[in-house]
Amino acid sequence: MDHAYYMQRALELAKNGLGSVSPNPMVGCVIVYEGKIIGEGWHRQFGGPHAEVNAIDSVDDKTLLRKATVFVTLEPCSYHGKTPACSDLLIRNKVKKVVVASLDPNPKVSGAGIKALKTSGTEVLTRICENESIALNRRFFINQKLKRPYILLKWAQTMDGFIARTNNDSKWISNELSRQRVHQWRSEEDAILVGKNTVVYDNPSLTVRDWQGANPVRIVLDRNLELNEDYKLFDGEVKTLVYNTNESSQQNGYERVKVEEKSFLENVLQDLLSRDIGAVLVEGGSEVLTSFIELGLWDEARVFTSEQKFEKGIGAPKLREDLYKKEFIEKDKLEYYFNSKTQQHWQKNFN
């Protein structure tokens, strides 16, 4: 049996959960009997049935499970949380063999699900397409290993290296299709973060408008509470958190959250993770983006470069990482970078 072939199918299924299952990981499951897929599923919604449950439910003849092989992209959970333990479900159905891509980094699970299956007499094979599985769930692995949200930086810059004009105007550097891609990214992450200056100069909505999907939680860094409530972010349309050093309070349509000035960004991220926000898209401006970069509090960066030239203005942030990949969206160049210092926590041999 070509284990990698069926695991690749499970990984493709798992991707369907992007933007819907956080803070849980994305998981896919495929059930094979005599070389034929007889069931498949994925984790569709946080708090809903896990991939193994959906896959087993899709099998018409449950008696075949005793002779079937189950491919799952992450170790089956072994404890009862919002849903029952998946390892128990597999054991109860007397599944013959379970193939797992990667172990679960969550201390509540890591190794325990595999142990339970083996103890029951189930044959278990691990680390099939492991690197692909870990990369897919890099957000979850960073949450578990570094105890903070996954941080994705995004900005658009001109060909001559500016992120905004001298008057702080940054509209529109990238083209319409590039901006649509950003809306897609917003729908895939838990939250979107900007600083006070971006609110003042751009008055953004930070919602998903050019793509289908849920709006992310909006986060504003306003240390001294200098913003008034006339900006779009305070319209009450989407949950909005304003991090500051003065007060915690519920306002009309948004929440103020006080954190200590010392280690301000670290404190913000710690609070966000406690709210089950596992991934944050940081959209700027330059000062905020640079702060994350200088503190090493980032995992991935996506940078648009247009053909425009400003000749003078506010300089774009600088990265000291090798280019991972690039693509073109019409005439805009889109480059992807990973932080090599945090990448090791999800890329290879995490345990």
C-alpha positions as a Python dict, from the first residue, in 0.01 Angstrom:
ca = {
    (1, 'M'): (0, 0, 0),
    (2, 'D'): (128, 347, -94),
    (3, 'H'): (100, 515, 246),
    (4, 'A'): (222, 855, 120),
    (5, 'Y'): (-44, 860, -154),
    (6, 'Y'): (-333, 828, 89),
    (7, 'M'): (-172, 1062, 342),
    (8, 'Q'): (-141, 1329, 74),
    (9, 'R'): (-516, 1299, 21),
    (10, 'A'): (-569, 1339, 396),
    (11, 'L'): (-348, 1651, 396),
    (12, 'E'): (-551, 1801, 111),
    (13, 'L'): (-869, 1742, 312),
    (14, 'A'): (-713, 1898, 621),
    (15, 'K'): (-651, 2227, 436),
    (16, 'N'): (-1028, 2278, 414),
    (17, 'G'): (-1025, 2369, 783),
    (18, 'L'): (-807, 2678, 736),
    (19, 'G'): (-979, 2975, 896),
    (20, 'S'): (-1245, 2762, 1067),
    (21, 'V'): (-1083, 2537, 1327),
    (22, 'S'): (-835, 2758, 1514),
    (23, 'P'): (-711, 2729, 1784),
    (24, 'N'): (-735, 2359, 1698),
    (25, 'P'): (-509, 2215, 1427),
    (26, 'M'): (-625, 2131, 1076),
    (27, 'V'): (-670, 1754, 1045),
    (28, 'G'): (-773, 1527, 760),
    (29, 'C'): (-858, 1159, 767),
    (30, 'V'): (-888, 892, 496),
    (31, 'I'): (-1007, 532, 547),
    (32, 'V'): (-886, 268, 302),
    (33, 'Y'): (-1005, -90, 252),
    (34, 'E'): (-841, -316, -6),
    (35, 'G'): (-689, -21, -191),
    (36, 'K'): (-1014, 178, -210),
    (37, 'I'): (-1109, 486, -11),
    (38, 'I'): (-1430, 401, 174),
    (39, 'G'): (-1447, 709, 397),
    (40, 'E'): (-1290, 1048, 446),
    (41, 'G'): (-1340, 1365, 646),
    (42, 'W'): (-1173, 1666, 803),
    (43, 'H'): (-1209, 1886, 1107),
    (44, 'R'): (-1458, 2143, 979),
    (45, 'Q'): (-1528, 2376, 1271),
    (46, 'F'): (-1378, 2450, 1611),
    (47, 'G'): (-1585, 2267, 1870),
    (48, 'G'): (-1729, 2034, 1605),
    (49, 'P'): (-1653, 1668, 1530),
    (50, 'H'): (-1290, 1585, 1457),
    (51, 'A'): (-1165, 1446, 1127),
    (52, 'E'): (-1175, 1084, 1245),
    (53, 'V'): (-1539, 1116, 1349),
    (54, 'N'): (-1643, 1264, 1015),
    (55, 'A'): (-1448, 1002, 822),
    (56, 'I'): (-1597, 709, 1013),
    (57, 'D'): (-1946, 857, 981),
    (58, 'S'): (-1899, 860, 602),
    (59, 'V'): (-1831, 485, 585),
    (60, 'D'): (-2143, 297, 472),
    (61, 'D'): (-2042, -47, 598),
    (62, 'K'): (-1887, -2, 942),
    (63, 'T'): (-1791, -372, 961),
    (64, 'L'): (-1514, -298, 708),
    (65, 'L'): (-1334, -83, 966),
    (66, 'R'): (-1193, -394, 1131),
    (67, 'K'): (-996, -463, 814),
    (68, 'A'): (-933, -102, 713),
    (69, 'T'): (-639, 137, 743),
    (70, 'V'): (-706, 485, 877),
    (71, 'F'): (-476, 766, 759),
    (72, 'V'): (-481, 1074, 981),
    (73, 'T'): (-261, 1381, 952),
    (74, 'L'): (-216, 1435, 1326),
    (75, 'E'): (-207, 1197, 1619),
    (76, 'P'): (-562, 1111, 1732),
    (77, 'C'): (-650, 1293, 2052),
    (78, 'S'): (-659, 1088, 2370),
    (79, 'Y'): (-860, 1309, 2604),
    (80, 'H'): (-1217, 1432, 2623),
    (81, 'G'): (-1229, 1805, 2546),
    (82, 'K'): (-1510, 1971, 2350),
    (83, 'T'): (-1548, 1633, 2177),
    (84, 'P'): (-1474, 1272, 2286),
    (85, 'A'): (-1127, 1121, 2239),
    (86, 'C'): (-1065, 1008, 1880),
    (87, 'S'): (-828, 732, 1989),
    (88, 'D'): (-1117, 579, 2184),
    (89, 'L'): (-1339, 600, 1877),
    (90, 'L'): (-1085, 413, 1664),
    (91, 'I'): (-1038, 150, 1935),
    (92, 'R'): (-1412, 108, 1979),
    (93, 'N'): (-1451, 43, 1606),
    (94, 'K'): (-1161, -205, 1619),
    (95, 'V'): (-976, -38, 1332),
    (96, 'K'): (-703, -268, 1204),
    (97, 'K'): (-430, -12, 1134),
    (98, 'V'): (-374, 361, 1188),
    (99, 'V'): (-117, 562, 993),
    (100, 'V'): (-24, 899, 1147),
    (101, 'A'): (166, 1184, 981),
    (102, 'S'): (289, 1368, 1291),
    (103, 'L'): (259, 1348, 1666),
    (104, 'D'): (58, 1613, 1848),
    (105, 'P'): (275, 1879, 2023),
    (106, 'N'): (0, 1939, 2280),
    (107, 'P'): (131, 1792, 2609),
    (108, 'K'): (-221, 1661, 2679),
    (109, 'V'): (-195, 1436, 2374),
    (110, 'S'): (165, 1395, 2260),
    (111, 'G'): (230, 1023, 2240),
    (112, 'A'): (-72, 927, 2450),
    (113, 'G'): (-302, 870, 2152),
    (114, 'I'): (-44, 645, 1985),
    (115, 'K'): (13, 455, 2310),
    (116, 'A'): (-360, 396, 2361),
    (117, 'L'): (-398, 258, 2009),
    (118, 'K'): (-99, 26, 2040),
    (119, 'T'): (-212, -96, 2382),
    (120, 'S'): (-547, -193, 2231),
    (121, 'G'): (-373, -404, 1968),
    (122, 'T'): (-410, -158, 1679),
    (123, 'E'): (-117, -152, 1440),
    (124, 'V'): (26, 203, 1425),
    (125, 'L'): (265, 357, 1174),
    (126, 'T'): (392, 713, 1231),
    (127, 'R'): (583, 991, 1056),
    (128, 'I'): (437, 943, 709),
    (129, 'C'): (454, 1284, 533),
    (130, 'E'): (552, 1426, 871),
    (131, 'N'): (717, 1746, 747),
    (132, 'E'): (415, 1834, 531),
    (133, 'S'): (183, 1782, 826),
    (134, 'I'): (390, 1999, 1059),
    (135, 'A'): (422, 2275, 799),
    (136, 'L'): (46, 2271, 742),
    (137, 'N'): (-14, 2317, 1115),
    (138, 'R'): (275, 2555, 1180),
    (139, 'R'): (35, 2795, 1355),
    (140, 'F'): (-67, 2524, 1602),
    (141, 'F'): (292, 2411, 1660),
    (142, 'I'): (406, 2767, 1737),
    (143, 'N'): (111, 2806, 1979),
    (144, 'Q'): (212, 2490, 2162),
    (145, 'K'): (592, 2526, 2154),
    (146, 'L'): (639, 2903, 2197),
    (147, 'K'): (314, 2977, 2385),
    (148, 'R'): (211, 3268, 2162),
    (149, 'P'): (9, 3322, 1845),
    (150, 'Y'): (164, 3259, 1505),
    (151, 'I'): (267, 3599, 1367),
    (152, 'L'): (233, 3668, 995),
    (153, 'L'): (364, 4004, 873),
    (154, 'K'): (232, 4162, 556),
    (155, 'W'): (313, 4483, 377),
    (156, 'A'): (326, 4639, 31),
    (157, 'Q'): (624, 4844, -81),
    (158, 'T'): (727, 5040, -386),
    (159, 'M'): (1007, 4933, -617),
    (160, 'D'): (1231, 5191, -450),
    (161, 'G'): (1158, 5059, -100),
    (162, 'F'): (887, 5279, 51),
    (163, 'I'): (580, 5163, 242),
    (164, 'A'): (408, 5504, 241),
    (165, 'R'): (447, 5857, 114),
    (166, 'T'): (594, 6128, 336),
    (167, 'N'): (241, 6225, 446),
    (168, 'N'): (188, 5860, 561),
    (169, 'D'): (-51, 5786, 272),
    (170, 'S'): (-9, 5424, 159),
    (171, 'K'): (-301, 5389, -84),
    (172, 'W'): (-269, 5216, -325),
    (173, 'I'): (73, 5060, -368),
    (174, 'S'): (-35, 4711, -472),
    (175, 'N'): (-285, 4627, -744),
    (176, 'E'): (-646, 4519, -704),
    (177, 'L'): (-578, 4146, -731),
    (178, 'S'): (-305, 4170, -469),
    (179, 'R'): (-545, 4346, -236),
    (180, 'Q'): (-798, 4069, -296),
    (181, 'R'): (-533, 3816, -191),
    (182, 'V'): (-492, 4008, 135),
    (183, 'H'): (-865, 3978, 199),
    (184, 'Q'): (-833, 3603, 147),
    (185, 'W'): (-554, 3596, 407),
    (186, 'R'): (-769, 3791, 650),
    (187, 'S'): (-1037, 3524, 624),
    (188, 'E'): (-779, 3254, 707),
    (189, 'E'): (-637, 3404, 1028),
    (190, 'D'): (-789, 3466, 1371),
    (191, 'A'): (-700, 3832, 1403),
    (192, 'I'): (-554, 4132, 1223),
    (193, 'L'): (-333, 4389, 1395),
    (194, 'V'): (-239, 4750, 1322),
    (195, 'G'): (-91, 5037, 1515),
    (196, 'K'): (-247, 5369, 1609),
    (197, 'N'): (-91, 5558, 1319),
    (198, 'T'): (-244, 5327, 1059),
    (199, 'V'): (-586, 5398, 1207),
    (200, 'V'): (-523, 5774, 1201),
    (201, 'Y'): (-388, 5797, 846),
    (202, 'D'): (-578, 5516, 667),
    (203, 'N'): (-896, 5472, 875),
    (204, 'P'): (-921, 5107, 766),
    (205, 'S'): (-1213, 4870, 822),
    (206, 'L'): (-986, 4561, 838),
    (207, 'T'): (-1273, 4337, 729),
    (208, 'V'): (-1313, 4070, 461),
    (209, 'R'): (-1488, 4235, 168),
    (210, 'D'): (-1328, 4102, -151),
    (211, 'W'): (-1338, 3739, -43),
    (212, 'Q'): (-1583, 3501, 123),
    (213, 'G'): (-1507, 3421, 483),
    (214, 'A'): (-1532, 3536, 841),
    (215, 'N'): (-1393, 3868, 958),
    (216, 'P'): (-1090, 3838, 1186),
    (217, 'V'): (-1081, 3996, 1530),
    (218, 'R'): (-944, 4350, 1492),
    (219, 'I'): (-651, 4450, 1714),
    (220, 'V'): (-522, 4804, 1763),
    (221, 'L'): (-209, 4903, 1954),
    (222, 'D'): (-290, 5238, 2115),
    (223, 'R'): (-69, 5258, 2423),
    (224, 'N'): (-201, 5590, 2554),
    (225, 'L'): (-560, 5567, 2425),
    (226, 'E'): (-521, 5857, 2185),
    (227, 'L'): (-779, 5739, 1929),
    (228, 'N'): (-1134, 5870, 1940),
    (229, 'E'): (-1435, 5659, 1845),
    (230, 'D'): (-1495, 5819, 1505),
    (231, 'Y'): (-1281, 5564, 1319),
    (232, 'K'): (-1425, 5267, 1130),
    (233, 'L'): (-1262, 5017, 1366),
    (234, 'F'): (-1499, 5126, 1641),
    (235, 'D'): (-1820, 5073, 1445),
    (236, 'G'): (-1911, 4759, 1642),
    (237, 'E'): (-1928, 4547, 1325),
    (238, 'V'): (-1647, 4314, 1432),
    (239, 'K'): (-1495, 4228, 1768),
    (240, 'T'): (-1218, 4480, 1829),
    (241, 'L'): (-949, 4485, 2100),
    (242, 'V'): (-753, 4799, 2184),
    (243, 'Y'): (-433, 4723, 2374),
    (244, 'N'): (-307, 5002, 2593),
    (245, 'T'): (-126, 5075, 2921),
    (246, 'N'): (-406, 5270, 3091),
    (247, 'E'): (-723, 5069, 3144),
    (248, 'S'): (-928, 4758, 3079),
    (249, 'S'): (-1292, 4830, 3003),
    (250, 'Q'): (-1584, 4740, 2778),
    (251, 'Q'): (-1672, 5024, 2544),
    (252, 'N'): (-1952, 5071, 2293),
    (253, 'G'): (-1861, 4811, 2030),
    (254, 'Y'): (-1504, 4735, 2137),
    (255, 'E'): (-1288, 4636, 2433),
    (256, 'R'): (-992, 4811, 2589),
    (257, 'V'): (-727, 4576, 2728),
    (258, 'K'): (-459, 4703, 2964),
    (259, 'V'): (-115, 4540, 2957),
    (260, 'E'): (213, 4643, 3116),
    (261, 'E'): (439, 4878, 2919),
    (262, 'K'): (742, 4661, 2989),
    (263, 'S'): (747, 4386, 2725),
    (264, 'F'): (434, 4543, 2574),
    (265, 'L'): (416, 4331, 2257),
    (266, 'E'): (495, 4009, 2443),
    (267, 'N'): (216, 4089, 2689),
    (268, 'V'): (-27, 4157, 2404),
    (269, 'L'): (52, 3822, 2242),
    (270, 'Q'): (18, 3637, 2570),
    (271, 'D'): (-327, 3786, 2624),
    (272, 'L'): (-432, 3703, 2268),
    (273, 'L'): (-335, 3337, 2308),
    (274, 'S'): (-537, 3323, 2631),
    (275, 'R'): (-836, 3431, 2418),
    (276, 'D'): (-780, 3138, 2177),
    (277, 'I'): (-638, 3366, 1909),
    (278, 'G'): (-377, 3141, 1753),
    (279, 'A'): (-269, 3341, 1447),
    (280, 'V'): (-237, 3715, 1385),
    (281, 'L'): (-193, 3895, 1054),
    (282, 'V'): (7, 4213, 1121),
    (283, 'E'): (-67, 4474, 854),
    (284, 'G'): (135, 4765, 980),
    (285, 'G'): (242, 5033, 964),
    (286, 'S'): (618, 5043, 933),
    (287, 'E'): (685, 5117, 1301),
    (288, 'V'): (472, 4829, 1425),
    (289, 'L'): (608, 4585, 1168),
    (290, 'T'): (966, 4681, 1253),
    (291, 'S'): (895, 4633, 1625),
    (292, 'F'): (785, 4274, 1566),
    (293, 'I'): (1090, 4209, 1345),
    (294, 'E'): (1342, 4359, 1590),
    (295, 'L'): (1200, 4155, 1879),
    (296, 'G'): (1200, 3838, 1672),
    (297, 'L'): (826, 3804, 1731),
    (298, 'W'): (731, 3688, 1385),
    (299, 'D'): (711, 3362, 1194),
    (300, 'E'): (622, 3445, 835),
    (301, 'A'): (632, 3756, 616),
    (302, 'R'): (455, 3819, 287),
    (303, 'V'): (579, 4123, 98),
    (304, 'F'): (429, 4281, -212),
    (305, 'T'): (654, 4495, -432),
    (306, 'S'): (486, 4704, -700),
    (307, 'E'): (630, 4883, -1001),
    (308, 'Q'): (548, 5218, -845),
    (309, 'K'): (821, 5455, -724),
    (310, 'F'): (771, 5722, -457),
    (311, 'E'): (1131, 5855, -466),
    (312, 'K'): (1087, 5960, -105),
    (313, 'G'): (865, 5854, 184),
    (314, 'I'): (855, 5615, 479),
    (315, 'G'): (1092, 5323, 433),
    (316, 'A'): (967, 4966, 430),
    (317, 'P'): (1077, 4724, 704),
    (318, 'K'): (1395, 4522, 647),
    (319, 'L'): (1423, 4145, 675),
    (320, 'R'): (1745, 3949, 717),
    (321, 'E'): (1611, 3617, 597),
    (322, 'D'): (1651, 3420, 278),
    (323, 'L'): (1365, 3432, 30),
    (324, 'Y'): (1145, 3122, 58),
    (325, 'K'): (947, 3166, -263),
    (326, 'K'): (801, 3433, -489),
    (327, 'E'): (518, 3472, -735),
    (328, 'F'): (370, 3746, -949),
    (329, 'I'): (18, 3885, -929),
    (330, 'E'): (-1, 4073, -1257),
    (331, 'K'): (292, 4313, -1219),
    (332, 'D'): (315, 4292, -840),
    (333, 'K'): (586, 4067, -700),
    (334, 'L'): (486, 3869, -388),
    (335, 'E'): (770, 3729, -176),
    (336, 'Y'): (744, 3489, 117),
    (337, 'Y'): (989, 3471, 408),
    (338, 'F'): (1012, 3259, 723),
    (339, 'N'): (1186, 3346, 1048),
    (340, 'S'): (1466, 3091, 1069),
    (341, 'K'): (1482, 3120, 1450),
    (342, 'T'): (1122, 3012, 1500),
    (343, 'Q'): (1095, 2788, 1195),
    (344, 'Q'): (1282, 2509, 1371),
    (345, 'H'): (988, 2471, 1610),
    (346, 'W'): (760, 2343, 1335),
    (347, 'Q'): (968, 2242, 1039),
    (348, 'K'): (1164, 1929, 1138),
    (349, 'N'): (1211, 1699, 1434),
    (350, 'F'): (1002, 1914, 1667),
    (351, 'N'): (1001, 1652, 1940),
}
